């Protein structure tokens, strides 16, 4: 083992680097890599690197749109091994998405097998599916063989891949894109190719076109799942002008008549990127929680198309009202955020307007046109050079044959032969005059000599000479046209316009699947409609047992009728109501809960626990349950003798959790809730003290502990501690001029016309009750 001193030591200066700078540089490198090579699409071809590599690998595998399919595992394997050194699962997921017609407006991959569905099911494994390119993908790749774009080495330097695809249509807007980078994100909806190409042609004619004019050609996104955009035009214009905004998208629906006045709603198109199975699951949850009480049921009758059936609870419900509630409470209406953050030149991220993205695409098309034209010029020059050699060979055919037959170096012989001087060669090899001089400039180029030597014997016919001259003349004419094209901006834009029109014929509105799918409409906002206006008004009898089991029996039954309850249970609340009524439940915790009478379970069984419909704690008891009367006043009080008056409209709760009105704590409970029907209050305590005072002495509050209604003396308990002597038992209100009437049981009542003896001030102790007052100290 060598001595430690023999190990070379690095100078401290080589290791020293501030942590802040080190982390900053490395994080910046990571951030730039994520932005440029993963998350943001290129404005020119609308693709991220993984999608571009998938299409290029499929092209290398010759998976044309009219050819055969190959296993997806083979495709993703080639992409991973040759161009994209990441997980094959990520590559296959990206490829599968390009084949999903519900995610991509113009699919770039033609999939065979299970590639997922709109319900959110995942594609089958790559070994089970096959794929090939679509015509749209081939349009993006058109021109790669003609030096249309630059190439760069792949990750290990063994192959080359294109930096960008030629792209004959603005794929970025046509198919949209989404991604999350470091510190930035992008989200672009799909659009209609026909509309985009019309906008491009208009932008060529009028480079300074306004955003409002472009909106006439591109009115908004065109989602593959259809739907209806209800965003105002001015908002769409602002979004396209700034590159940021959102689009409000609704489902498409229709009313289906079932006869006899019955109907149902059929949803035929759902918003983009909404999974149908989750949508139905959430709507079913709305039905279960009664958040949309006028919706009775939902069914999924979809096959290859979308057909989601919504059944109303009543035929009297307005379909517009029902769908208005569904739009507010479910994903039948969504917002698609627009954030056109793209790599404008393949390197610089920028939030672009619609005009800037179209301009970037057109500039790219112009560069592709110029590069293809120069590439064609090179091919023409090479061919003309060969043709000149061929023509010269045909004019001197015998001399060419002699050189090939008898010359030791026929290539040099052809190149340095003086084709302007006449030579005679003997037929006998011994009489051969000799090769042409090898001095001076060659009369034929090496390319021409090789072409002559490689020429087939069958080409040595008289007709071939005529064909060669005709081809030469045609190429000369084409060459002149290409030179004019490269020198004239006007001719270049004219050529690009012709190409865009050809693309429009292939993928425009008259092609299969090219017509616009997403419609536009104005948002019709439905005002909140009272529940009673949507439900059939029918009489019911509300039955609530002592243990809190509630039910609604059809019709107004006799309230003295004997009803069945669970063992150990008995009736407590029994009153007539209607299905349109709202019921208020007052708990001993001081909270009010609201229950719709139409949501009560039927009366055939024992009902359901009321606690399942509202969030009433187990330790809290039901003090009272009654029909809500708008505008009425209530008097609420606790066992400690505190209370106040509250407006009944203020206690209506909008949620299951209820609304806290009377504040109680420790052992104090809410015990009384009575409508205010008179100008005086009569109150009785548990120890038999009776007090009457004016109702005007009570404050009206929305929430609180209230004021003291009756005073209770302190007494020593069994353990010697001081406790309240009694507590509030019951109270009621009455008109002073009419006197007080109370129930004595057995259907008998007693009336006391003059209550002067018990009249006092609020918070007094009171006196013994009037003669004949029940020993239960209850007014009813």
Helices and strands as residue ranges (DSSP letters): G 4-6, H 12-15, H 19-34, I 35-39, H 49-60, E 70-71, H 72-82, H 88-98, E 109-112, E 130-133, H 135-141, G 144-146, E 151-153, E 160-162, H 171-175, E 177-180, E 185-188, H 193-205, H 211-217, E 228-229, H 233-242, E 244-250, E 252-259, E 262-269, H 276-288, E 295-300, E 308-312, H 319-329, E 333-339, E 341-343, E 349-351, H 354-395, H 397-406, H 410-416, G 429-431, H 446-453, G 457-459, H 462-487, H 489-507, E 519-520, G 531-533, E 539-545, E 549-554, E 571-578, E 582-587, E 591-596, G 597-599, E 608-609, G 610-612, E 622-627, E 633-638, E 642-647, G 648-651, E 659-660, E 670-675, E 680-685, E 689-694, G 695-697, E 707-708, E 714-716, E 722-724, E 728-734, E 740-745, E 748-752, G 756-758, E 767-768
